[in-house]
Amino acid sequence: MLGHEINNSLAPIHSISSSLKGAAQDDVEAGLAVIERRAEGLMRFMNAYTRIARLPPPQLRPVDVTAWVNRVAALEKRLPVRVRSGPQVSVQADAPRCPGAAATSSLSQ
């Protein structure tokens, strides 16, 4: 449904914007008016969708940052990737949020 609604607005925007190159001034203004209406409709749809599709709060868990960086680096298949050691990091025990914790499902995205 989401893709259908977005495509319904983007297809005419793309088509009209492509056809406006070199068009007469009246055609340009009419085309821009259609593009404006479609874009406004798409913005209204996305605002409504955003209101109903709120993400749940992240579930923070400890993260093995070294393993995570290595997994991300392994995704690059076109070029060789070498992960080098970085600076040592220390975390205060009384910190309200541990920087070594993250929503692992979001990191994977």
VMD Tcl script that builds the backbone (N, CA, C; Angstrom):
set m [mol new atoms 327]
animate dup $m
set s [atomselect $m all]
$s set {name element resname resid chain x y z} {
  {N N MET 1 A 0.824 -1.192 0.000}
  {CA C MET 1 A 0.000 0.000 0.000}
  {C C MET 1 A 0.867 1.254 0.000}
  {N N LEU 2 A 1.892 1.288 0.841}
  {CA C LEU 2 A 2.740 2.472 0.932}
  {C C LEU 2 A 3.410 2.756 -0.406}
  {N N GLY 3 A 3.989 1.724 -1.013}
  {CA C GLY 3 A 4.642 1.901 -2.309}
  {C C GLY 3 A 3.677 2.386 -3.368}
  {N N HIS 4 A 2.459 1.855 -3.355}
  {CA C HIS 4 A 1.444 2.248 -4.327}
  {C C HIS 4 A 1.117 3.732 -4.184}
  {N N GLU 5 A 0.920 4.179 -2.958}
  {CA C GLU 5 A 0.571 5.587 -2.727}
  {C C GLU 5 A 1.710 6.508 -3.138}
  {N N ILE 6 A 2.922 6.131 -2.829}
  {CA C ILE 6 A 4.066 6.962 -3.202}
  {C C ILE 6 A 4.217 7.010 -4.719}
  {N N ASN 7 A 4.106 5.850 -5.355}
  {CA C ASN 7 A 4.213 5.812 -6.821}
  {C C ASN 7 A 3.114 6.606 -7.501}
  {N N ASN 8 A 1.910 6.610 -6.923}
  {CA C ASN 8 A 0.810 7.386 -7.505}
  {C C ASN 8 A 1.144 8.870 -7.570}
  {N N SER 9 A 1.945 9.350 -6.625}
  {CA C SER 9 A 2.338 10.762 -6.653}
  {C C SER 9 A 3.615 10.981 -7.432}
  {N N LEU 10 A 4.554 10.068 -7.345}
  {CA C LEU 10 A 5.840 10.281 -7.997}
  {C C LEU 10 A 5.782 10.104 -9.513}
  {N N ALA 11 A 4.977 9.184 -9.996}
  {CA C ALA 11 A 4.924 8.937 -11.443}
  {C C ALA 11 A 4.540 10.201 -12.214}
  {N N PRO 12 A 3.443 10.890 -11.859}
  {CA C PRO 12 A 3.124 12.108 -12.606}
  {C C PRO 12 A 4.138 13.228 -12.384}
  {N N ILE 13 A 4.730 13.301 -11.205}
  {CA C ILE 13 A 5.754 14.324 -10.967}
  {C C ILE 13 A 6.921 14.097 -11.922}
  {N N HIS 14 A 7.362 12.876 -12.024}
  {CA C HIS 14 A 8.471 12.557 -12.916}
  {C C HIS 14 A 8.096 12.813 -14.377}
  {N N SER 15 A 6.938 12.337 -14.772}
  {CA C SER 15 A 6.504 12.480 -16.162}
  {C C SER 15 A 6.371 13.955 -16.554}
  {N N ILE 16 A 5.698 14.711 -15.713}
  {CA C ILE 16 A 5.470 16.127 -16.029}
  {C C ILE 16 A 6.781 16.899 -16.013}
  {N N SER 17 A 7.622 16.658 -15.008}
  {CA C SER 17 A 8.879 17.404 -14.935}
  {C C SER 17 A 9.757 17.103 -16.149}
  {N N SER 18 A 9.717 15.866 -16.634}
  {CA C SER 18 A 10.490 15.518 -17.832}
  {C C SER 18 A 9.950 16.219 -19.070}
  {N N SER 19 A 8.631 16.343 -19.164}
  {CA C SER 19 A 8.034 16.935 -20.360}
  {C C SER 19 A 8.097 18.462 -20.360}
  {N N LEU 20 A 8.444 19.078 -19.238}
  {CA C LEU 20 A 8.467 20.540 -19.174}
  {C C LEU 20 A 9.717 21.153 -19.795}
  {N N LYS 21 A 10.706 20.347 -20.068}
  {CA C LYS 21 A 11.938 20.872 -20.661}
  {C C LYS 21 A 11.613 21.440 -22.044}
  {N N GLY 22 A 11.839 22.720 -22.190}
  {CA C GLY 22 A 11.594 23.365 -23.477}
  {C C GLY 22 A 10.128 23.660 -23.757}
  {N N ALA 23 A 9.245 23.494 -22.786}
  {CA C ALA 23 A 7.812 23.721 -23.003}
  {C C ALA 23 A 7.489 25.210 -22.958}
  {N N ALA 24 A 6.321 25.550 -23.485}
  {CA C ALA 24 A 5.837 26.932 -23.456}
  {C C ALA 24 A 5.545 27.337 -22.014}
  {N N GLN 25 A 5.626 28.645 -21.735}
  {CA C GLN 25 A 5.452 29.150 -20.369}
  {C C GLN 25 A 4.130 28.697 -19.741}
  {N N ASP 26 A 3.021 28.726 -20.504}
  {CA C ASP 26 A 1.728 28.289 -19.961}
  {C C ASP 26 A 1.778 26.825 -19.557}
  {N N ASP 27 A 2.422 25.988 -20.371}
  {CA C ASP 27 A 2.537 24.562 -20.057}
  {C C ASP 27 A 3.410 24.346 -18.825}
  {N N VAL 28 A 4.457 25.153 -18.712}
  {CA C VAL 28 A 5.344 25.033 -17.553}
  {C C VAL 28 A 4.565 25.353 -16.278}
  {N N GLU 29 A 3.823 26.432 -16.293}
  {CA C GLU 29 A 3.068 26.824 -15.099}
  {C C GLU 29 A 2.006 25.789 -14.755}
  {N N ALA 30 A 1.311 25.260 -15.741}
  {CA C ALA 30 A 0.294 24.231 -15.485}
  {C C ALA 30 A 0.959 22.969 -14.938}
  {N N GLY 31 A 2.086 22.589 -15.513}
  {CA C GLY 31 A 2.803 21.409 -15.043}
  {C C GLY 31 A 3.309 21.579 -13.627}
  {N N LEU 32 A 3.838 22.756 -13.323}
  {CA C LEU 32 A 4.317 23.017 -11.965}
  {C C LEU 32 A 3.173 22.994 -10.952}
  {N N ALA 33 A 1.998 23.443 -11.355}
  {CA C ALA 33 A 0.835 23.404 -10.459}
  {C C ALA 33 A 0.466 21.954 -10.142}
  {N N VAL 34 A 0.509 21.080 -11.135}
  {CA C VAL 34 A 0.213 19.657 -10.909}
  {C C VAL 34 A 1.269 19.053 -9.987}
  {N N ILE 35 A 2.532 19.365 -10.264}
  {CA C ILE 35 A 3.613 18.838 -9.419}
  {C C ILE 35 A 3.429 19.305 -7.975}
  {N N GLU 36 A 3.092 20.568 -7.793}
  {CA C GLU 36 A 2.886 21.108 -6.449}
  {C C GLU 36 A 1.752 20.377 -5.737}
  {N N ARG 37 A 0.616 20.169 -6.424}
  {CA C ARG 37 A -0.518 19.470 -5.792}
  {C C ARG 37 A -0.140 18.038 -5.432}
  {N N ARG 38 A 0.552 17.340 -6.334}
  {CA C ARG 38 A 0.951 15.955 -6.066}
  {C C ARG 38 A 1.918 15.892 -4.898}
  {N N ALA 39 A 2.873 16.823 -4.852}
  {CA C ALA 39 A 3.842 16.842 -3.759}
  {C C ALA 39 A 3.147 17.135 -2.427}
  {N N GLU 40 A 2.190 18.060 -2.430}
  {CA C GLU 40 A 1.445 18.351 -1.202}
  {C C GLU 40 A 0.656 17.122 -0.751}
  {N N GLY 41 A 0.034 16.423 -1.698}
  {CA C GLY 41 A -0.693 15.203 -1.353}
  {C C GLY 41 A 0.222 14.136 -0.778}
  {N N LEU 42 A 1.395 14.005 -1.372}
  {CA C LEU 42 A 2.360 13.031 -0.876}
  {C C LEU 42 A 2.835 13.409 0.525}
  {N N MET 43 A 3.072 14.683 0.768}
  {CA C MET 43 A 3.479 15.125 2.108}
  {C C MET 43 A 2.385 14.852 3.134}
  {N N ARG 44 A 1.112 15.115 2.774}
  {CA C ARG 44 A 0.006 14.822 3.697}
  {C C ARG 44 A -0.059 13.330 4.009}
  {N N PHE 45 A 0.095 12.499 2.970}
  {CA C PHE 45 A 0.059 11.058 3.170}
  {C C PHE 45 A 1.195 10.620 4.093}
  {N N MET 46 A 2.404 11.107 3.839}
  {CA C MET 46 A 3.549 10.706 4.654}
  {C C MET 46 A 3.402 11.194 6.098}
  {N N ASN 47 A 2.846 12.384 6.292}
  {CA C ASN 47 A 2.612 12.874 7.664}
  {C C ASN 47 A 1.616 11.982 8.390}
  {N N ALA 48 A 0.549 11.603 7.701}
  {CA C ALA 48 A -0.450 10.716 8.319}
  {C C ALA 48 A 0.168 9.350 8.601}
  {N N TYR 49 A 0.943 8.824 7.671}
  {CA C TYR 49 A 1.585 7.528 7.861}
  {C C TYR 49 A 2.550 7.571 9.042}
  {N N THR 50 A 3.304 8.665 9.145}
  {CA C THR 50 A 4.255 8.805 10.244}
  {C C THR 50 A 3.545 8.798 11.592}
  {N N ARG 51 A 2.370 9.402 11.658}
  {CA C ARG 51 A 1.626 9.429 12.930}
  {C C ARG 51 A 1.185 8.035 13.366}
  {N N ILE 52 A 0.845 7.166 12.405}
  {CA C ILE 52 A 0.351 5.841 12.797}
  {C C ILE 52 A 1.452 4.791 12.840}
  {N N ALA 53 A 2.597 5.068 12.237}
  {CA C ALA 53 A 3.647 4.045 12.135}
  {C C ALA 53 A 4.849 4.387 13.009}
  {N N ARG 54 A 4.603 4.735 14.231}
  {CA C ARG 54 A 5.693 5.059 15.147}
  {C C ARG 54 A 6.487 3.802 15.475}
  {N N LEU 55 A 7.797 3.946 15.480}
  {CA C LEU 55 A 8.647 2.832 15.864}
  {C C LEU 55 A 8.568 2.622 17.372}
  {N N PRO 56 A 8.654 1.380 17.807}
  {CA C PRO 56 A 8.667 1.146 19.259}
  {C C PRO 56 A 9.971 1.676 19.839}
  {N N PRO 57 A 10.001 1.910 21.150}
  {CA C PRO 57 A 11.247 2.387 21.759}
  {C C PRO 57 A 12.363 1.360 21.544}
  {N N PRO 58 A 13.582 1.812 21.352}
  {CA C PRO 58 A 14.674 0.865 21.121}
  {C C PRO 58 A 14.936 0.001 22.353}
  {N N GLN 59 A 15.325 -1.230 22.106}
  {CA C GLN 59 A 15.701 -2.145 23.176}
  {C C GLN 59 A 17.230 -2.143 23.250}
  {N N LEU 60 A 17.774 -1.360 24.188}
  {CA C LEU 60 A 19.219 -1.239 24.289}
  {C C LEU 60 A 19.811 -2.485 24.929}
  {N N ARG 61 A 20.878 -2.973 24.294}
  {CA C ARG 61 A 21.595 -4.147 24.791}
  {C C ARG 61 A 23.080 -3.889 24.609}
  {N N PRO 62 A 23.905 -4.556 25.406}
  {CA C PRO 62 A 25.349 -4.407 25.194}
  {C C PRO 62 A 25.717 -4.841 23.778}
  {N N VAL 63 A 26.680 -4.139 23.197}
  {CA C VAL 63 A 27.100 -4.420 21.833}
  {C C VAL 63 A 28.604 -4.681 21.822}
  {N N ASP 64 A 28.979 -5.742 21.159}
  {CA C ASP 64 A 30.399 -5.997 20.904}
  {C C ASP 64 A 30.747 -5.170 19.677}
  {N N VAL 65 A 31.276 -3.976 19.904}
  {CA C VAL 65 A 31.508 -3.024 18.819}
  {C C VAL 65 A 32.504 -3.580 17.806}
  {N N THR 66 A 33.531 -4.257 18.277}
  {CA C THR 66 A 34.521 -4.822 17.354}
  {C C THR 66 A 33.864 -5.816 16.408}
  {N N ALA 67 A 33.055 -6.719 16.949}
  {CA C ALA 67 A 32.372 -7.706 16.099}
  {C C ALA 67 A 31.411 -7.019 15.141}
  {N N TRP 68 A 30.711 -5.991 15.611}
  {CA C TRP 68 A 29.762 -5.274 14.760}
  {C C TRP 68 A 30.488 -4.576 13.605}
  {N N VAL 69 A 31.591 -3.897 13.893}
  {CA C VAL 69 A 32.354 -3.219 12.841}
  {C C VAL 69 A 32.868 -4.246 11.830}
  {N N ASN 70 A 33.351 -5.375 12.309}
  {CA C ASN 70 A 33.844 -6.410 11.390}
  {C C ASN 70 A 32.725 -6.954 10.506}
  {N N ARG 71 A 31.504 -7.118 11.060}
  {CA C ARG 71 A 30.374 -7.586 10.241}
  {C C ARG 71 A 30.035 -6.561 9.162}
  {N N VAL 72 A 30.033 -5.287 9.534}
  {CA C VAL 72 A 29.731 -4.234 8.559}
  {C C VAL 72 A 30.808 -4.198 7.477}
  {N N ALA 73 A 32.058 -4.281 7.864}
  {CA C ALA 73 A 33.152 -4.257 6.894}
  {C C ALA 73 A 33.056 -5.447 5.945}
  {N N ALA 74 A 32.601 -6.584 6.443}
  {CA C ALA 74 A 32.493 -7.782 5.611}
  {C C ALA 74 A 31.409 -7.641 4.541}
  {N N LEU 75 A 30.522 -6.676 4.678}
  {CA C LEU 75 A 29.475 -6.467 3.678}
  {C C LEU 75 A 30.043 -5.935 2.358}
  {N N GLU 76 A 31.161 -5.238 2.428}
  {CA C GLU 76 A 31.775 -4.694 1.209}
  {C C GLU 76 A 32.487 -5.818 0.477}
  {N N LYS 77 A 31.986 -6.156 -0.696}
  {CA C LYS 77 A 32.551 -7.265 -1.475}
  {C C LYS 77 A 33.342 -6.776 -2.681}
  {N N ARG 78 A 33.152 -5.507 -3.073}
  {CA C ARG 78 A 33.811 -5.009 -4.279}
  {C C ARG 78 A 35.286 -4.712 -4.050}
  {N N LEU 79 A 35.618 -4.224 -2.849}
  {CA C LEU 79 A 36.987 -3.821 -2.534}
  {C C LEU 79 A 37.428 -4.480 -1.238}
  {N N PRO 80 A 38.724 -4.730 -1.100}
  {CA C PRO 80 A 39.192 -5.283 0.179}
  {C C PRO 80 A 39.051 -4.224 1.276}
  {N N VAL 81 A 38.607 -4.642 2.441}
  {CA C VAL 81 A 38.434 -3.732 3.574}
  {C C VAL 81 A 39.281 -4.255 4.727}
  {N N ARG 82 A 40.038 -3.342 5.316}
  {CA C ARG 82 A 40.853 -3.713 6.458}
  {C C ARG 82 A 40.414 -2.842 7.630}
  {N N VAL 83 A 40.089 -3.458 8.745}
  {CA C VAL 83 A 39.674 -2.725 9.938}
  {C C VAL 83 A 40.901 -2.581 10.830}
  {N N ARG 84 A 41.235 -1.338 11.131}
  {CA C ARG 84 A 42.386 -1.069 11.988}
  {C C ARG 84 A 41.912 -0.732 13.392}
  {N N SER 85 A 42.748 -1.002 14.364}
  {CA C SER 85 A 42.425 -0.669 15.753}
  {C C SER 85 A 42.352 0.837 15.905}
  {N N GLY 86 A 41.454 1.259 16.743}
  {CA C GLY 86 A 41.302 2.678 17.023}
  {C C GLY 86 A 41.741 2.985 18.440}
  {N N PRO 87 A 41.388 4.155 18.926}
  {CA C PRO 87 A 41.792 4.533 20.287}
  {C C PRO 87 A 41.051 3.700 21.325}
  {N N GLN 88 A 41.672 3.553 22.461}
  {CA C GLN 88 A 41.029 2.870 23.579}
  {C C GLN 88 A 39.938 3.787 24.136}
  {N N VAL 89 A 38.831 3.212 24.538}
  {CA C VAL 89 A 37.705 3.972 25.068}
  {C C VAL 89 A 37.387 3.433 26.450}
  {N N SER 90 A 37.132 4.341 27.385}
  {CA C SER 90 A 36.712 3.894 28.716}
  {C C SER 90 A 35.345 4.477 29.017}
  {N N VAL 91 A 34.568 3.756 29.798}
  {CA C VAL 91 A 33.197 4.155 30.136}
  {C C VAL 91 A 33.101 4.311 31.642}
  {N N GLN 92 A 32.514 5.440 32.064}
  {CA C GLN 92 A 32.320 5.643 33.495}
  {C C GLN 92 A 31.187 4.759 33.979}
  {N N ALA 93 A 31.366 4.150 35.132}
  {CA C ALA 93 A 30.354 3.246 35.671}
  {C C ALA 93 A 29.062 3.972 36.043}
  {N N ASP 94 A 29.156 5.258 36.355}
  {CA C ASP 94 A 27.949 5.985 36.772}
  {C C ASP 94 A 27.271 6.714 35.612}
  {N N ALA 95 A 27.685 6.418 34.401}
  {CA C ALA 95 A 27.065 7.063 33.237}
  {C C ALA 95 A 25.600 6.654 33.139}
  {N N PRO 96 A 24.664 7.603 32.862}
  {CA C PRO 96 A 23.246 7.247 32.774}
  {C C PRO 96 A 22.942 6.297 31.628}
  {N N ARG 97 A 23.679 6.405 30.544}
  {CA C ARG 97 A 23.501 5.499 29.413}
  {C C ARG 97 A 24.870 4.977 29.028}
  {N N CYS 98 A 24.965 3.727 28.901}
  {CA C CYS 98 A 26.235 3.113 28.549}
  {C C CYS 98 A 26.458 3.256 27.051}
  {N N PRO 99 A 27.554 3.924 26.604}
  {CA C PRO 99 A 27.797 4.063 25.175}
  {C C PRO 99 A 28.018 2.731 24.469}
  {N N GLY 100 A 28.250 1.670 25.233}
  {CA C GLY 100 A 28.435 0.354 24.642}
  {C C GLY 100 A 27.127 -0.383 24.461}
  {N N ALA 101 A 26.007 0.324 24.639}
  {CA C ALA 101 A 24.688 -0.291 24.457}
  {C C ALA 101 A 24.003 0.359 23.275}
  {N N ALA 102 A 23.301 -0.458 22.511}
  {CA C ALA 102 A 22.614 0.070 21.325}
  {C C ALA 102 A 21.436 -0.833 20.996}
  {N N ALA 103 A 20.572 -0.321 20.165}
  {CA C ALA 103 A 19.458 -1.130 19.645}
  {C C ALA 103 A 20.033 -1.912 18.475}
  {N N THR 104 A 20.407 -3.157 18.723}
  {CA C THR 104 A 21.107 -3.948 17.697}
  {C C THR 104 A 20.277 -4.135 16.442}
  {N N SER 105 A 18.970 -4.227 16.560}
  {CA C SER 105 A 18.148 -4.381 15.359}
  {C C SER 105 A 18.221 -3.131 14.478}
  {N N SER 106 A 18.331 -1.946 15.093}
  {CA C SER 106 A 18.469 -0.710 14.319}
  {C C SER 106 A 19.852 -0.613 13.702}
  {N N LEU 107 A 20.871 -1.056 14.403}
  {CA C LEU 107 A 22.225 -1.030 13.851}
  {C C LEU 107 A 22.313 -1.886 12.606}
  {N N SER 108 A 21.578 -2.958 12.560}
  {CA C SER 108 A 21.612 -3.865 11.416}
  {C C SER 108 A 20.981 -3.250 10.188}
  {N N GLN 109 A 20.147 -2.267 10.361}
  {CA C GLN 109 A 19.483 -1.632 9.237}
  {C C GLN 109 A 20.474 -0.809 8.474}
}
mol reanalyze $m
mol bondsrecalc $m
mol representation Tube
mol addrep $m
